[in-house]
Amino acid sequence: MAKTEGVDRLTKQEVLSQINTWTLGALSDYNDGWTKKHYMDILREIQEILNESLPIKEVKFEDTPDDEMCF
């Protein structure tokens, strides 16, 4: 773990790796239903937190004719 001012912090790669591990656990045919549910519950909780914290706002762009485009 990376340290910042005495606080342990996970790197982006560590977070993505853990999410990948939970996803594999939720989808793996080697796991029984209870184990799959355990991993899926973790992923759903994370998804709910992200949906509440980061509402997606639609960005609208005005239509511009091709001959007015600047490159």
PDB file with SEQRES, HELIX, SHEET and CRYST1 records, atoms N, CA, C and O in Angstrom:
SEQRES   1 A   71  MET ALA LYS THR GLU GLY VAL ASP ARG LEU THR LYS GLN          
SEQRES   2 A   71  GLU VAL LEU SER GLN ILE ASN THR TRP THR LEU GLY ALA          
SEQRES   3 A   71  LEU SER ASP TYR ASN ASP GLY TRP THR LYS LYS HIS TYR          
SEQRES   4 A   71  MET ASP ILE LEU ARG GLU ILE GLN GLU ILE LEU ASN GLU          
SEQRES   5 A   71  SER LEU PRO ILE LYS GLU VAL LYS PHE GLU ASP THR PRO          
SEQRES   6 A   71  ASP ASP GLU MET CYS PHE                                      
HELIX    1 AA1 LYS A   12  LEU A   27  1                                  16    
HELIX    2 AA2 GLY A   33  SER A   53  1                                  21    
HELIX    3 AA3 ASP A   66  GLU A   68  5                                   3    
SHEET    1 AA1 2 ALA A   2  THR A   4  0                                        
SHEET    2 AA1 2 VAL A   7  ARG A   9 -1                                        
CRYST1    1.000    1.000    1.000  90.00  90.00  90.00 P 1           1          
ATOM      1  N   MET A   1       0.823  -1.180   0.000  1.00  0.00           N  
ATOM      2  CA  MET A   1       0.000   0.000   0.000  1.00  0.00           C  
ATOM      3  C   MET A   1       0.869   1.245   0.000  1.00  0.00           C  
ATOM      4  O   MET A   1       1.904   1.305   0.663  1.00  0.00           O  
ATOM      5  N   ALA A   2       0.431   2.219  -0.745  1.00  0.00           N  
ATOM      6  CA  ALA A   2       1.135   3.496  -0.747  1.00  0.00           C  
ATOM      7  C   ALA A   2       0.770   4.267   0.516  1.00  0.00           C  
ATOM      8  O   ALA A   2      -0.344   4.153   1.027  1.00  0.00           O  
ATOM      9  N   LYS A   3       1.711   5.046   1.007  1.00  0.00           N  
ATOM     10  CA  LYS A   3       1.452   5.836   2.208  1.00  0.00           C  
ATOM     11  C   LYS A   3       1.474   7.313   1.861  1.00  0.00           C  
ATOM     12  O   LYS A   3       2.350   7.782   1.135  1.00  0.00           O  
ATOM     13  N   THR A   4       0.500   8.036   2.386  1.00  0.00           N  
ATOM     14  CA  THR A   4       0.442   9.474   2.212  1.00  0.00           C  
ATOM     15  C   THR A   4       0.228  10.097   3.580  1.00  0.00           C  
ATOM     16  O   THR A   4      -0.806   9.881   4.212  1.00  0.00           O  
ATOM     17  N   GLU A   5       1.192  10.860   4.032  1.00  0.00           N  
ATOM     18  CA  GLU A   5       1.107  11.551   5.307  1.00  0.00           C  
ATOM     19  C   GLU A   5       0.670  10.621   6.442  1.00  0.00           C  
ATOM     20  O   GLU A   5      -0.199  10.975   7.239  1.00  0.00           O  
ATOM     21  N   GLY A   6       1.271   9.443   6.511  1.00  0.00           N  
ATOM     22  CA  GLY A   6       0.990   8.523   7.597  1.00  0.00           C  
ATOM     23  C   GLY A   6      -0.293   7.714   7.450  1.00  0.00           C  
ATOM     24  O   GLY A   6      -0.634   6.928   8.335  1.00  0.00           O  
ATOM     25  N   VAL A   7      -1.000   7.895   6.353  1.00  0.00           N  
ATOM     26  CA  VAL A   7      -2.255   7.180   6.132  1.00  0.00           C  
ATOM     27  C   VAL A   7      -2.044   6.133   5.041  1.00  0.00           C  
ATOM     28  O   VAL A   7      -1.496   6.432   3.981  1.00  0.00           O  
ATOM     29  N   ASP A   8      -2.480   4.909   5.308  1.00  0.00           N  
ATOM     30  CA  ASP A   8      -2.384   3.870   4.290  1.00  0.00           C  
ATOM     31  C   ASP A   8      -3.445   4.124   3.217  1.00  0.00           C  
ATOM     32  O   ASP A   8      -4.617   4.336   3.526  1.00  0.00           O  
ATOM     33  N   ARG A   9      -3.025   4.101   1.980  1.00  0.00           N  
ATOM     34  CA  ARG A   9      -3.944   4.301   0.869  1.00  0.00           C  
ATOM     35  C   ARG A   9      -3.717   3.207  -0.164  1.00  0.00           C  
ATOM     36  O   ARG A   9      -2.587   2.782  -0.406  1.00  0.00           O  
ATOM     37  N   LEU A  10      -4.795   2.769  -0.758  1.00  0.00           N  
ATOM     38  CA  LEU A  10      -4.698   1.788  -1.830  1.00  0.00           C  
ATOM     39  C   LEU A  10      -4.413   2.506  -3.138  1.00  0.00           C  
ATOM     40  O   LEU A  10      -4.915   3.604  -3.379  1.00  0.00           O  
ATOM     41  N   THR A  11      -3.613   1.886  -3.971  1.00  0.00           N  
ATOM     42  CA  THR A  11      -3.394   2.439  -5.301  1.00  0.00           C  
ATOM     43  C   THR A  11      -4.592   2.080  -6.173  1.00  0.00           C  
ATOM     44  O   THR A  11      -5.377   1.191  -5.842  1.00  0.00           O  
ATOM     45  N   LYS A  12      -4.715   2.781  -7.282  1.00  0.00           N  
ATOM     46  CA  LYS A  12      -5.795   2.478  -8.216  1.00  0.00           C  
ATOM     47  C   LYS A  12      -5.699   1.028  -8.681  1.00  0.00           C  
ATOM     48  O   LYS A  12      -6.713   0.339  -8.786  1.00  0.00           O  
ATOM     49  N   GLN A  13      -4.496   0.572  -8.956  1.00  0.00           N  
ATOM     50  CA  GLN A  13      -4.305  -0.806  -9.419  1.00  0.00           C  
ATOM     51  C   GLN A  13      -4.758  -1.812  -8.359  1.00  0.00           C  
ATOM     52  O   GLN A  13      -5.353  -2.837  -8.692  1.00  0.00           O  
ATOM     53  N   GLU A  14      -4.480  -1.526  -7.085  1.00  0.00           N  
ATOM     54  CA  GLU A  14      -4.915  -2.426  -6.005  1.00  0.00           C  
ATOM     55  C   GLU A  14      -6.436  -2.476  -5.902  1.00  0.00           C  
ATOM     56  O   GLU A  14      -7.012  -3.543  -5.687  1.00  0.00           O  
ATOM     57  N   VAL A  15      -7.080  -1.329  -6.055  1.00  0.00           N  
ATOM     58  CA  VAL A  15      -8.546  -1.284  -6.013  1.00  0.00           C  
ATOM     59  C   VAL A  15      -9.128  -2.072  -7.180  1.00  0.00           C  
ATOM     60  O   VAL A  15     -10.035  -2.884  -6.996  1.00  0.00           O  
ATOM     61  N   LEU A  16      -8.604  -1.833  -8.383  1.00  0.00           N  
ATOM     62  CA  LEU A  16      -9.103  -2.544  -9.564  1.00  0.00           C  
ATOM     63  C   LEU A  16      -8.856  -4.044  -9.459  1.00  0.00           C  
ATOM     64  O   LEU A  16      -9.694  -4.844  -9.876  1.00  0.00           O  
ATOM     65  N   SER A  17      -7.727  -4.421  -8.913  1.00  0.00           N  
ATOM     66  CA  SER A  17      -7.410  -5.832  -8.734  1.00  0.00           C  
ATOM     67  C   SER A  17      -8.397  -6.496  -7.770  1.00  0.00           C  
ATOM     68  O   SER A  17      -8.852  -7.613  -8.018  1.00  0.00           O  
ATOM     69  N   GLN A  18      -8.725  -5.811  -6.674  1.00  0.00           N  
ATOM     70  CA  GLN A  18      -9.664  -6.362  -5.708  1.00  0.00           C  
ATOM     71  C   GLN A  18     -11.061  -6.483  -6.304  1.00  0.00           C  
ATOM     72  O   GLN A  18     -11.741  -7.488  -6.096  1.00  0.00           O  
ATOM     73  N   ILE A  19     -11.493  -5.463  -7.043  1.00  0.00           N  
ATOM     74  CA  ILE A  19     -12.806  -5.525  -7.707  1.00  0.00           C  
ATOM     75  C   ILE A  19     -12.834  -6.686  -8.687  1.00  0.00           C  
ATOM     76  O   ILE A  19     -13.839  -7.390  -8.787  1.00  0.00           O  
ATOM     77  N   ASN A  20     -11.735  -6.893  -9.413  1.00  0.00           N  
ATOM     78  CA  ASN A  20     -11.651  -8.010 -10.349  1.00  0.00           C  
ATOM     79  C   ASN A  20     -11.753  -9.346  -9.610  1.00  0.00           C  
ATOM     80  O   ASN A  20     -12.416 -10.270 -10.081  1.00  0.00           O  
ATOM     81  N   THR A  21     -11.101  -9.443  -8.458  1.00  0.00           N  
ATOM     82  CA  THR A  21     -11.165 -10.672  -7.655  1.00  0.00           C  
ATOM     83  C   THR A  21     -12.597 -10.954  -7.216  1.00  0.00           C  
ATOM     84  O   THR A  21     -13.064 -12.089  -7.305  1.00  0.00           O  
ATOM     85  N   TRP A  22     -13.297  -9.917  -6.739  1.00  0.00           N  
ATOM     86  CA  TRP A  22     -14.687 -10.096  -6.313  1.00  0.00           C  
ATOM     87  C   TRP A  22     -15.581 -10.469  -7.499  1.00  0.00           C  
ATOM     88  O   TRP A  22     -16.489 -11.289  -7.362  1.00  0.00           O  
ATOM     89  N   THR A  23     -15.323  -9.866  -8.659  1.00  0.00           N  
ATOM     90  CA  THR A  23     -16.120 -10.177  -9.854  1.00  0.00           C  
ATOM     91  C   THR A  23     -15.915 -11.628 -10.268  1.00  0.00           C  
ATOM     92  O   THR A  23     -16.877 -12.334 -10.570  1.00  0.00           O  
ATOM     93  N   LEU A  24     -14.665 -12.069 -10.281  1.00  0.00           N  
ATOM     94  CA  LEU A  24     -14.391 -13.464 -10.620  1.00  0.00           C  
ATOM     95  C   LEU A  24     -15.069 -14.410  -9.624  1.00  0.00           C  
ATOM     96  O   LEU A  24     -15.622 -15.439 -10.014  1.00  0.00           O  
ATOM     97  N   GLY A  25     -15.023 -14.056  -8.346  1.00  0.00           N  
ATOM     98  CA  GLY A  25     -15.673 -14.875  -7.329  1.00  0.00           C  
ATOM     99  C   GLY A  25     -17.172 -14.943  -7.517  1.00  0.00           C  
ATOM    100  O   GLY A  25     -17.781 -15.987  -7.286  1.00  0.00           O  
ATOM    101  N   ALA A  26     -17.779 -13.834  -7.935  1.00  0.00           N  
ATOM    102  CA  ALA A  26     -19.229 -13.788  -8.143  1.00  0.00           C  
ATOM    103  C   ALA A  26     -19.661 -14.578  -9.371  1.00  0.00           C  
ATOM    104  O   ALA A  26     -20.785 -15.077  -9.428  1.00  0.00           O  
ATOM    105  N   LEU A  27     -18.775 -14.692 -10.347  1.00  0.00           N  
ATOM    106  CA  LEU A  27     -19.137 -15.343 -11.610  1.00  0.00           C  
ATOM    107  C   LEU A  27     -18.584 -16.754 -11.769  1.00  0.00           C  
ATOM    108  O   LEU A  27     -18.962 -17.465 -12.700  1.00  0.00           O  
ATOM    109  N   SER A  28     -17.699 -17.164 -10.878  1.00  0.00           N  
ATOM    110  CA  SER A  28     -17.031 -18.451 -11.021  1.00  0.00           C  
ATOM    111  C   SER A  28     -17.965 -19.633 -10.782  1.00  0.00           C  
ATOM    112  O   SER A  28     -18.683 -19.678  -9.783  1.00  0.00           O  
ATOM    113  N   ASP A  29     -17.947 -20.568 -11.693  1.00  0.00           N  
ATOM    114  CA  ASP A  29     -18.739 -21.785 -11.539  1.00  0.00           C  
ATOM    115  C   ASP A  29     -18.158 -22.715 -10.475  1.00  0.00           C  
ATOM    116  O   ASP A  29     -18.818 -23.667 -10.061  1.00  0.00           O  
ATOM    117  N   TYR A  30     -16.953 -22.452 -10.039  1.00  0.00           N  
ATOM    118  CA  TYR A  30     -16.345 -23.256  -8.982  1.00  0.00           C  
ATOM    119  C   TYR A  30     -16.927 -22.929  -7.615  1.00  0.00           C  
ATOM    120  O   TYR A  30     -16.839 -23.738  -6.692  1.00  0.00           O  
ATOM    121  N   ASN A  31     -17.524 -21.739  -7.479  1.00  0.00           N  
ATOM    122  CA  ASN A  31     -18.106 -21.333  -6.207  1.00  0.00           C  
ATOM    123  C   ASN A  31     -19.563 -21.765  -6.110  1.00  0.00           C  
ATOM    124  O   ASN A  31     -20.275 -21.836  -7.112  1.00  0.00           O  
ATOM    125  N   ASP A  32     -19.993 -22.054  -4.880  1.00  0.00           N  
ATOM    126  CA  ASP A  32     -21.402 -22.388  -4.683  1.00  0.00           C  
ATOM    127  C   ASP A  32     -22.221 -21.097  -4.655  1.00  0.00           C  
ATOM    128  O   ASP A  32     -21.671 -19.998  -4.722  1.00  0.00           O  
ATOM    129  N   GLY A  33     -23.518 -21.245  -4.558  1.00  0.00           N  
ATOM    130  CA  GLY A  33     -24.424 -20.090  -4.607  1.00  0.00           C  
ATOM    131  C   GLY A  33     -24.197 -19.093  -3.485  1.00  0.00           C  
ATOM    132  O   GLY A  33     -24.291 -17.884  -3.701  1.00  0.00           O  
ATOM    133  N   TRP A  34     -23.897 -19.588  -2.284  1.00  0.00           N  
ATOM    134  CA  TRP A  34     -23.685 -18.692  -1.149  1.00  0.00           C  
ATOM    135  C   TRP A  34     -22.429 -17.864  -1.334  1.00  0.00           C  
ATOM    136  O   TRP A  34     -22.407 -16.677  -1.010  1.00  0.00           O  
ATOM    137  N   THR A  35     -21.394 -18.484  -1.850  1.00  0.00           N  
ATOM    138  CA  THR A  35     -20.138 -17.767  -2.074  1.00  0.00           C  
ATOM    139  C   THR A  35     -20.312 -16.728  -3.175  1.00  0.00           C  
ATOM    140  O   THR A  35     -19.842 -15.597  -3.046  1.00  0.00           O  
ATOM    141  N   LYS A  36     -20.986 -17.111  -4.256  1.00  0.00           N  
ATOM    142  CA  LYS A  36     -21.259 -16.164  -5.337  1.00  0.00           C  
ATOM    143  C   LYS A  36     -22.068 -14.978  -4.819  1.00  0.00           C  
ATOM    144  O   LYS A  36     -21.791 -13.829  -5.162  1.00  0.00           O  
ATOM    145  N   LYS A  37     -23.065 -15.267  -3.993  1.00  0.00           N  
ATOM    146  CA  LYS A  37     -23.904 -14.205  -3.429  1.00  0.00           C  
ATOM    147  C   LYS A  37     -23.073 -13.269  -2.558  1.00  0.00           C  
ATOM    148  O   LYS A  37     -23.265 -12.054  -2.594  1.00  0.00           O  
ATOM    149  N   HIS A  38     -22.160 -13.822  -1.785  1.00  0.00           N  
ATOM    150  CA  HIS A  38     -21.283 -13.011  -0.931  1.00  0.00           C  
ATOM    151  C   HIS A  38     -20.518 -11.977  -1.770  1.00  0.00           C  
ATOM    152  O   HIS A  38     -20.499 -10.790  -1.444  1.00  0.00           O  
ATOM    153  N   TYR A  39     -19.895 -12.444  -2.842  1.00  0.00           N  
ATOM    154  CA  TYR A  39     -19.142 -11.541  -3.700  1.00  0.00           C  
ATOM    155  C   TYR A  39     -20.056 -10.544  -4.413  1.00  0.00           C  
ATOM    156  O   TYR A  39     -19.711  -9.371  -4.549  1.00  0.00           O  
ATOM    157  N   MET A  40     -21.210 -11.008  -4.862  1.00  0.00           N  
ATOM    158  CA  MET A  40     -22.149 -10.133  -5.560  1.00  0.00           C  
ATOM    159  C   MET A  40     -22.682  -9.055  -4.622  1.00  0.00           C  
ATOM    160  O   MET A  40     -22.881  -7.914  -5.040  1.00  0.00           O  
ATOM    161  N   ASP A  41     -22.915  -9.405  -3.358  1.00  0.00           N  
ATOM    162  CA  ASP A  41     -23.371  -8.411  -2.381  1.00  0.00           C  
ATOM    163  C   ASP A  41     -22.334  -7.306  -2.195  1.00  0.00           C  
ATOM    164  O   ASP A  41     -22.689  -6.132  -2.089  1.00  0.00           O  
ATOM    165  N   ILE A  42     -21.063  -7.676  -2.155  1.00  0.00           N  
ATOM    166  CA  ILE A  42     -19.990  -6.683  -2.037  1.00  0.00           C  
ATOM    167  C   ILE A  42     -20.009  -5.753  -3.244  1.00  0.00           C  
ATOM    168  O   ILE A  42     -19.944  -4.533  -3.093  1.00  0.00           O  
ATOM    169  N   LEU A  43     -20.097  -6.323  -4.434  1.00  0.00           N  
ATOM    170  CA  LEU A  43     -20.090  -5.520  -5.659  1.00  0.00           C  
ATOM    171  C   LEU A  43     -21.310  -4.614  -5.748  1.00  0.00           C  
ATOM    172  O   LEU A  43     -21.201  -3.470  -6.192  1.00  0.00           O  
ATOM    173  N   ARG A  44     -22.466  -5.111  -5.332  1.00  0.00           N  
ATOM    174  CA  ARG A  44     -23.683  -4.282  -5.359  1.00  0.00           C  
ATOM    175  C   ARG A  44     -23.586  -3.121  -4.381  1.00  0.00           C  
ATOM    176  O   ARG A  44     -24.040  -2.016  -4.680  1.00  0.00           O  
ATOM    177  N   GLU A  45     -22.994  -3.365  -3.209  1.00  0.00           N  
ATOM    178  CA  GLU A  45     -22.811  -2.294  -2.228  1.00  0.00           C  
ATOM    179  C   GLU A  45     -21.904  -1.203  -2.790  1.00  0.00           C  
ATOM    180  O   GLU A  45     -22.187  -0.014  -2.639  1.00  0.00           O  
ATOM    181  N   ILE A  46     -20.824  -1.608  -3.432  1.00  0.00           N  
ATOM    182  CA  ILE A  46     -19.917  -0.637  -4.049  1.00  0.00           C  
ATOM    183  C   ILE A  46     -20.635   0.127  -5.152  1.00  0.00           C  
ATOM    184  O   ILE A  46     -20.482   1.343  -5.272  1.00  0.00           O  
ATOM    185  N   GLN A  47     -21.417  -0.581  -5.955  1.00  0.00           N  
ATOM    186  CA  GLN A  47     -22.149   0.058  -7.041  1.00  0.00           C  
ATOM    187  C   GLN A  47     -23.145   1.089  -6.499  1.00  0.00           C  
ATOM    188  O   GLN A  47     -23.265   2.183  -7.050  1.00  0.00           O  
ATOM    189  N   GLU A  48     -23.849   0.749  -5.436  1.00  0.00           N  
ATOM    190  CA  GLU A  48     -24.806   1.685  -4.839  1.00  0.00           C  
ATOM    191  C   GLU A  48     -24.107   2.938  -4.318  1.00  0.00           C  
ATOM    192  O   GLU A  48     -24.587   4.054  -4.517  1.00  0.00           O  
ATOM    193  N   ILE A  49     -22.976   2.746  -3.654  1.00  0.00           N  
ATOM    194  CA  ILE A  49     -22.232   3.891  -3.130  1.00  0.00           C  
ATOM    195  C   ILE A  49     -21.769   4.799  -4.267  1.00  0.00           C  
ATOM    196  O   ILE A  49     -21.863   6.022  -4.167  1.00  0.00           O  
ATOM    197  N   LEU A  50     -21.275   4.206  -5.337  1.00  0.00           N  
ATOM    198  CA  LEU A  50     -20.818   5.005  -6.473  1.00  0.00           C  
ATOM    199  C   LEU A  50     -21.977   5.723  -7.154  1.00  0.00           C  
ATOM    200  O   LEU A  50     -21.851   6.886  -7.536  1.00  0.00           O  
ATOM    201  N   ASN A  51     -23.104   5.032  -7.305  1.00  0.00           N  
ATOM    202  CA  ASN A  51     -24.266   5.661  -7.941  1.00  0.00           C  
ATOM    203  C   ASN A  51     -24.781   6.839  -7.126  1.00  0.00           C  
ATOM    204  O   ASN A  51     -25.215   7.841  -7.695  1.00  0.00           O  
ATOM    205  N   GLU A  52     -24.738   6.730  -5.796  1.00  0.00           N  
ATOM    206  CA  GLU A  52     -25.191   7.824  -4.944  1.00  0.00           C  
ATOM    207  C   GLU A  52     -24.182   8.970  -4.912  1.00  0.00           C  
ATOM    208  O   GLU A  52     -24.565  10.140  -4.899  1.00  0.00           O  
ATOM    209  N   SER A  53     -22.915   8.638  -4.900  1.00  0.00           N  
ATOM    210  CA  SER A  53     -21.868   9.649  -4.764  1.00  0.00           C  
ATOM    211  C   SER A  53     -21.537  10.361  -6.068  1.00  0.00           C  
ATOM    212  O   SER A  53     -21.153  11.531  -6.066  1.00  0.00           O  
ATOM    213  N   LEU A  54     -21.686   9.653  -7.174  1.00  0.00           N  
ATOM    214  CA  LEU A  54     -21.286  10.196  -8.470  1.00  0.00           C  
ATOM    215  C   LEU A  54     -22.433  10.145  -9.468  1.00  0.00           C  
ATOM    216  O   LEU A  54     -22.389   9.372 -10.425  1.00  0.00           O  
ATOM    217  N   PRO A  55     -23.456  10.961  -9.253  1.00  0.00           N  
ATOM    218  CA  PRO A  55     -24.552  10.937 -10.225  1.00  0.00           C  
ATOM    219  C   PRO A  55     -24.043  11.382 -11.593  1.00  0.00           C  
ATOM    220  O   PRO A  55     -23.329  12.378 -11.715  1.00  0.00           O  
ATOM    221  N   ILE A  56     -24.413  10.646 -12.583  1.00  0.00           N  
ATOM    222  CA  ILE A  56     -23.963  10.942 -13.941  1.00  0.00           C  
ATOM    223  C   ILE A  56     -24.859  12.023 -14.528  1.00  0.00           C  
ATOM    224  O   ILE A  56     -26.080  11.878 -14.594  1.00  0.00           O  
ATOM    225  N   LYS A  57     -24.229  13.093 -14.945  1.00  0.00           N  
ATOM    226  CA  LYS A  57     -24.963  14.185 -15.576  1.00  0.00           C  
ATOM    227  C   LYS A  57     -24.731  14.104 -17.070  1.00  0.00           C  
ATOM    228  O   LYS A  57     -23.598  13.970 -17.533  1.00  0.00           O  
ATOM    229  N   GLU A  58     -25.800  14.186 -17.804  1.00  0.00           N  
ATOM    230  CA  GLU A  58     -25.687  14.097 -19.251  1.00  0.00           C  
ATOM    231  C   GLU A  58     -25.096  15.388 -19.803  1.00  0.00           C  
ATOM    232  O   GLU A  58     -25.553  16.486 -19.484  1.00  0.00           O  
ATOM    233  N   VAL A  59     -24.090  15.237 -20.621  1.00  0.00           N  
ATOM    234  CA  VAL A  59     -23.460  16.388 -21.260  1.00  0.00           C  
ATOM    235  C   VAL A  59     -24.022  16.485 -22.667  1.00  0.00           C  
ATOM    236  O   VAL A  59     -23.979  15.522 -23.433  1.00  0.00           O  
ATOM    237  N   LYS A  60     -24.549  17.655 -23.000  1.00  0.00           N  
ATOM    238  CA  LYS A  60     -25.121  17.845 -24.330  1.00  0.00           C  
ATOM    239  C   LYS A  60     -24.229  18.775 -25.134  1.00  0.00           C  
ATOM    240  O   LYS A  60     -23.779  19.811 -24.644  1.00  0.00           O  
ATOM    241  N   PHE A  61     -23.986  18.390 -26.359  1.00  0.00           N  
ATOM    242  CA  PHE A  61     -23.186  19.191 -27.270  1.00  0.00           C  
ATOM    243  C   PHE A  61     -24.101  19.737 -28.353  1.00  0.00           C  
ATOM    244  O   PHE A  61     -24.998  19.047 -28.838  1.00  0.00           O  
ATOM    245  N   GLU A  62     -23.860  20.971 -28.716  1.00  0.00           N  
ATOM    246  CA  GLU A  62     -24.672  21.535 -29.793  1.00  0.00           C  
ATOM    247  C   GLU A  62     -24.175  20.989 -31.123  1.00  0.00           C  
ATOM    248  O   GLU A  62     -22.989  20.708 -31.292  1.00  0.00           O  
ATOM    249  N   ASP A  63     -25.088  20.846 -32.046  1.00  0.00           N  
ATOM    250  CA  ASP A  63     -24.730  20.364 -33.377  1.00  0.00           C  
ATOM    251  C   ASP A  63     -24.002  21.469 -34.124  1.00  0.00           C  
ATOM    252  O   ASP A  63     -24.459  22.610 -34.186  1.00  0.00           O  
ATOM    253  N   THR A  64     -22.872  21.107 -34.683  1.00  0.00           N  
ATOM    254  CA  THR A  64     -22.070  22.035 -35.473  1.00  0.00           C  
ATOM    255  C   THR A  64     -21.853  21.433 -36.844  1.00  0.00           C  
ATOM    256  O   THR A  64     -21.377  20.304 -36.966  1.00  0.00           O  
ATOM    257  N   PRO A  65     -22.202  22.186 -37.882  1.00  0.00           N  
ATOM    258  CA  PRO A  65     -21.970  21.677 -39.241  1.00  0.00           C  
ATOM    259  C   PRO A  65     -20.490  21.392 -39.465  1.00  0.00           C  
ATOM    260  O   PRO A  65     -19.631  22.075 -38.908  1.00  0.00           O  
ATOM    261  N   ASP A  66     -20.196  20.388 -40.277  1.00  0.00           N  
ATOM    262  CA  ASP A  66     -18.815  19.994 -40.532  1.00  0.00           C  
ATOM    263  C   ASP A  66     -17.951  21.144 -41.041  1.00  0.00           C  
ATOM    264  O   ASP A  66     -16.771  21.227 -40.701  1.00  0.00           O  
ATOM    265  N   ASP A  67     -18.537  22.046 -41.866  1.00  0.00           N  
ATOM    266  CA  ASP A  67     -17.727  23.115 -42.432  1.00  0.00           C  
ATOM    267  C   ASP A  67     -17.369  24.179 -41.401  1.00  0.00           C  
ATOM    268  O   ASP A  67     -16.558  25.057 -41.693  1.00  0.00           O  
ATOM    269  N   GLU A  68     -17.950  24.127 -40.202  1.00  0.00           N  
ATOM    270  CA  GLU A  68     -17.619  25.069 -39.146  1.00  0.00           C  
ATOM    271  C   GLU A  68     -16.668  24.469 -38.104  1.00  0.00           C  
ATOM    272  O   GLU A  68     -16.260  25.149 -37.163  1.00  0.00           O  
ATOM    273  N   MET A  69     -16.325  23.206 -38.279  1.00  0.00           N  
ATOM    274  CA  MET A  69     -15.460  22.527 -37.303  1.00  0.00           C  
ATOM    275  C   MET A  69     -14.031  23.045 -37.430  1.00  0.00           C  
ATOM    276  O   MET A  69     -13.540  23.277 -38.535  1.00  0.00           O  
ATOM    277  N   CYS A  70     -13.379  23.221 -36.303  1.00  0.00           N  
ATOM    278  CA  CYS A  70     -11.976  23.624 -36.275  1.00  0.00           C  
ATOM    279  C   CYS A  70     -11.139  22.425 -35.856  1.00  0.00           C  
ATOM    280  O   CYS A  70     -11.498  21.709 -34.921  1.00  0.00           O  
ATOM    281  N   PHE A  71     -10.030  22.208 -36.538  1.00  0.00           N  
ATOM    282  CA  PHE A  71      -9.164  21.089 -36.219  1.00  0.00           C  
ATOM    283  C   PHE A  71      -7.785  21.579 -35.915  1.00  0.00           C  
ATOM    284  O   PHE A  71      -6.897  20.780 -35.618  1.00  0.00           O  
TER     285      PHE A  71                                                      
END                                                                             
